[in-house]
């Protein structure tokens, strides 16, 4: 993510959601729609990850910002949107996901041994 896209996101009306009296802006509505979609996408996964830590409202703002940055890059580069998929975050840091899952299973009372699967 470049500096110009960060500045574009900071400039947007997402910083002050109540910029229009009596309503919300279109990006926030799109973020809520994406977060409640049945289809699993990168944006639904991102919303759920943030909502678990920060709450639904802040996750909606963060999702709207992510949408805005994606739109900016599509307009700037003239490209078509490519969804990274709901497992994008797990693919990035596989060891952390494994550690977290092991810790959670041990907290639930299970003893786990790991064995690498052969493809």
Secondary structure, 3 states (H helix, E strand, C coil): CCHHHHHHHHHCHHHCHHHCCCCCCHHHHHHHHHHCCCCCCHHHHHHHHHHHHHCHHHHHHHHHHHHHHHHHHHHHHCCCCCCCCCCHHHHHCHHHHHHHHHHHHHHCCCCCCCCCCCC
